[in-house]
């Protein structure tokens, strides 16, 4: 079986589209279509179901991708870095949400980088869960940190850590609100007059907190919307309103008294981060090293 055909097949499987695969491979779409048809004729089975927007793999297509993708990734790794593992500096392409990647993952991996490190260069990208998982599947990233568990067998997820969410505001906004107030619905009502600072108009963090803690939906709308949790914290500290933030991100501000907790539920809401790789790529030493390093570092993040 021609390895070039397999490479094209795996790229289409990961991209979910002949057009996107052609762009990734530097080929024309007709060339990609022709190669897939050639492979299908050789196997005597259809590998993809053509749809209006992209393609969906058949059962045979999924099975072939699961078997072939790790070996093709390993061959690409050998071709790009050479055979001398001891002297080669490997590049790890990491992706994840901007705040967690910047505050947690990257600082933990810096010991593996640099002249005194272990032959690892770092390249980081930020994006939403969907964006980074799509990029991982397409081969743009080696390791992804996300809160979304991938589906299918081509990506493998490992639990990394739990993130506690806290409801905070500047002391000037807290007023007479008692964070230990036992009444769930009373506690929610007492907070309804405060403006909300969030990362999106849909209020994803506040809505998740309200549903988990108060069994209700927030009544307020967003007063300040900014797509970065660090900017949310800055706005809350300046008195813009309340927000739900990861404890790791606002711990220093809480310790200094720049912000205060508005409510302390008996069981705080948690969100779980996972490390995701393409199945089989943990056989590559530089990916396995970074993966294990982050798992060990996460033990101290609680």
C-alpha positions in Angstrom: 0.0 0.0 0.0 1.4 3.4 -1.0 2.4 5.5 2.1 1.5 8.7 0.2 -2.1 7.5 -0.2 -2.2 6.6 3.5 -0.9 10.0 4.5 -3.5 11.7 2.4 -6.2 9.5 3.9 -5.2 10.2 7.5 -5.1 14.0 6.7 -8.6 13.8 5.2 -9.8 11.8 8.2 -8.4 14.3 10.7 -9.5 17.4 8.7 -13.0 16.1 7.9 -12.9 17.7 4.5 -11.1 17.2 1.2 -10.7 20.9 0.9 -9.0 21.4 4.3 -6.9 18.3 3.7 -5.7 19.6 0.4 -4.7 22.9 2.0 -2.8 21.0 4.7 -1.0 18.8 2.2 -0.3 21.5 -0.4 -2.2 19.6 -3.0 -5.2 20.4 -5.2 -8.6 19.2 -4.1 -8.9 17.0 -7.3 -5.6 15.4 -6.4 -6.7 14.5 -2.9 -10.0 13.2 -4.2 -8.2 11.0 -6.8 -5.8 9.6 -4.1 -8.7 8.7 -1.8 -10.6 7.0 -4.7 -7.4 5.1 -5.6 -7.1 3.8 -2.0 -10.7 2.9 -1.9 -10.4 0.9 -5.1 -7.3 -0.9 -3.6 -9.2 -1.8 -0.4 -12.5 -2.5 -2.2 -14.3 -0.5 0.5 -15.6 3.1 0.8 -13.6 5.0 3.4 -15.7 8.2 3.6 -19.3 9.2 3.1 -19.5 12.4 1.1 -21.7 15.1 2.6 -22.7 18.7 1.7 -20.1 20.0 4.2 -17.1 17.7 4.4 -16.9 14.0 4.8 -17.7 11.4 7.5 -15.5 8.3 7.8 -17.1 4.9 7.4 -16.5 2.1 10.0 -13.7 0.8 7.8 -12.3 4.3 7.4 -12.2 4.8 11.2 -10.5 1.4 11.7 -7.8 2.1 9.1 -7.1 5.6 10.6 -6.8 4.1 14.1 -4.3 1.6 12.8 -2.3 3.8 10.4 -2.2 7.2 12.0 0.3 6.5 14.9 2.7 4.9 12.6 2.6 7.7 10.0 3.1 10.2 12.8 6.2 8.3 13.9 7.6 8.3 10.4 7.0 12.0 10.0 8.8 12.5 13.4 11.8 10.5 12.2 11.9 12.4 8.9 11.7 15.8 10.6 14.2 15.2 13.5 16.6 12.6 12.1 17.7 9.4 13.8 20.0 10.9 16.4 17.7 11.3 19.4 20.4 12.3 21.8 21.5 15.4 19.9 18.2 16.5 18.3 16.2 19.3 19.8 12.5 18.3 19.6 9.8 20.9 19.2 6.6 20.5 21.2 3.6 22.2 19.8 1.3 22.9 22.8 -2.2 24.4 22.6 -4.9 25.3 25.1 -7.0 28.1 26.6 -4.9 31.3 27.0 -5.2 31.7 30.8 -4.6 28.1 31.9 -1.9 27.6 29.3 -0.1 30.8 30.3 -0.5 30.5 34.0 -0.1 26.8 34.5 1.1 24.7 31.6 3.8 26.9 30.1 5.6 27.8 33.4 5.7 24.1 34.3 7.2 23.1 31.0 9.9 25.8 30.9 12.3 23.5 32.8 12.3 21.2 29.8 13.2 24.0 27.4 16.3 26.1 26.9 20.0 25.4 26.7 20.0 23.7 30.1 16.8 21.8 29.4 16.3 18.4 28.0 16.3 19.1 24.3 12.8 20.5 24.0 11.7 23.6 22.2 8.2 25.0 22.9 5.7 26.5 20.6 2.3 27.5 22.1 -1.0 28.4 20.6 -4.2 29.6 22.2 -7.8 28.7 21.2 -11.2 27.4 22.2 -11.7 23.7 23.0 -13.0 23.1 19.5 -10.2 24.9 17.8 -7.3 23.2 19.6 -8.8 19.8 19.3 -9.3 20.3 15.5 -5.8 21.5 15.3 -4.5 18.5 17.2 -6.4 16.1 14.9 -5.1 17.9 11.8 -1.5 17.6 13.1 -0.9 21.2 14.0 -0.4 20.5 17.7 1.3 17.7 19.6 -0.3 18.2 23.0 -3.5 20.0 24.0 -4.9 21.1 27.3 -8.7 21.4 27.3 -11.8 20.9 29.3 -13.6 19.1 26.5 -13.1 15.3 26.1 -12.6 14.3 22.5 -14.8 11.7 20.8 -13.5 8.8 18.8 -10.4 6.7 19.0 -7.9 8.9 17.2 -7.4 11.2 20.2 -6.6 10.1 23.7 -7.4 12.1 26.8 -5.8 11.8 30.3 -7.3 13.7 33.3 -5.0 16.5 34.4 -6.5 18.4 37.3 -9.7 20.0 38.6 -10.3 23.7 38.6 -12.4 25.2 41.4 -14.6 28.1 40.5 -15.3 31.0 42.9 -17.8 33.9 42.8 -15.9 37.1 43.5 -16.3 40.9 43.4 -14.4 43.9 44.7 -14.9 44.6 48.4 -16.8 47.8 47.5 -19.3 45.6 45.6 -19.8 43.0 48.3 -21.8 45.2 50.6 -23.8 43.4 53.2 -23.8 40.0 51.3 -23.0 37.2 53.6 -20.8 34.5 51.8 -21.9 31.9 54.4 -25.6 32.5 53.8 -27.2 29.1 54.0 -30.3 29.8 51.8 -29.4 28.9 48.2 -32.2 30.9 46.6 -31.8 33.7 49.0 -28.1 33.9 48.3 -28.8 34.1 44.5 -31.4 36.8 45.0 -29.0 38.9 47.0 -26.6 38.9 44.1 -29.0 39.7 41.3 -28.5 43.5 41.5 -24.8 43.2 40.8 -23.5 43.7 37.2 -21.7 40.7 35.7 -18.3 40.6 34.1 -17.9 37.6 31.7 -16.0 36.2 28.7 -19.0 35.8 26.4 -22.6 37.2 26.1 -23.9 33.7 27.0 -22.3 34.1 30.5 -20.8 30.6 30.5 -19.0 30.7 33.8 -21.8 32.5 35.7 -24.5 30.3 34.2 -22.6 27.1 35.1 -22.1 28.4 38.7 -25.7 29.4 39.1 -26.9 26.1 37.9 -24.6 24.1 40.1 -24.9 26.2 43.3 -28.3 27.8 43.2 -30.1 25.5 40.8 -31.2 28.5 38.9 -30.3 30.8 36.0 -28.7 34.1 36.5 -31.1 37.0 36.1 -28.5 39.6 35.2 -27.0 40.2 31.8 -23.3 41.0 31.1 -22.2 44.5 32.0 -18.6 43.9 30.7 -17.7 41.2 28.2 -14.0 40.5 27.5 -12.7 37.3 26.1 -9.9 36.6 28.6 -10.3 35.6 32.2 -7.3 37.7 33.3 -9.0 40.8 31.9 -12.2 39.7 33.7 -10.2 39.7 37.0 -8.8 43.1 36.2 -12.3 44.5 35.6 -13.7 42.9 38.8 -10.8 44.3 40.8 -11.6 47.7 39.5 -15.2 47.4 40.7 -17.0 46.5 37.5 -19.1 43.8 39.1 -19.1 40.1 40.0 -17.5 37.3 38.1 -16.9 33.5 38.4 -13.2 32.8 38.1 -10.9 29.8 38.6 -9.4 30.0 42.1 -5.9 29.6 40.8 -6.3 32.7 38.8 -7.7 35.0 41.5 -5.9 33.4 44.6 -3.4 36.3 44.9 -6.1 38.9 44.5 -8.1 37.1 47.3 -5.1 36.9 49.6 -4.4 40.7 49.1 -8.1 41.6 49.6 -8.4 43.1 46.1 -11.5 40.8 45.6 -13.6 38.8 48.0 -15.8 35.7 47.8 -19.5 36.5 47.6 -20.6 32.9 48.3 -19.0 29.8 49.7 -21.0 26.7 48.8 -20.4 23.5 50.7 -19.4 21.8 47.4 -17.7 24.3 45.0 -18.2 23.9 41.3 -15.3 22.1 39.5 -14.2 21.9 35.9 -11.8 19.1 34.9 -8.9 19.7 32.5 -7.5 16.9 30.3 -4.3 16.4 28.3 -5.1 15.2 24.8 -2.7 13.7 22.2 -3.2 11.9 19.0 -3.5 8.2 19.8 -0.1 6.5 19.5 2.1 9.7 19.7 3.0 9.1 23.4 5.5 6.7 21.9 7.4 9.8 20.8 9.9 10.7 23.7 9.4 14.5 23.6 5.6 14.3 23.7 5.7 11.6 26.4 8.2 13.7 28.5 6.0 16.8 28.4 2.9 14.8 29.1 4.4 13.1 32.2 5.9 16.4 33.3 2.5 18.2 33.3 0.8 15.3 35.1 3.4 15.5 37.9 3.2 19.3 38.1 -0.6 19.2 38.3 -0.3 17.4 41.7 0.8 20.7 43.2 -1.8 22.9 41.5 -4.7 22.1 43.8 
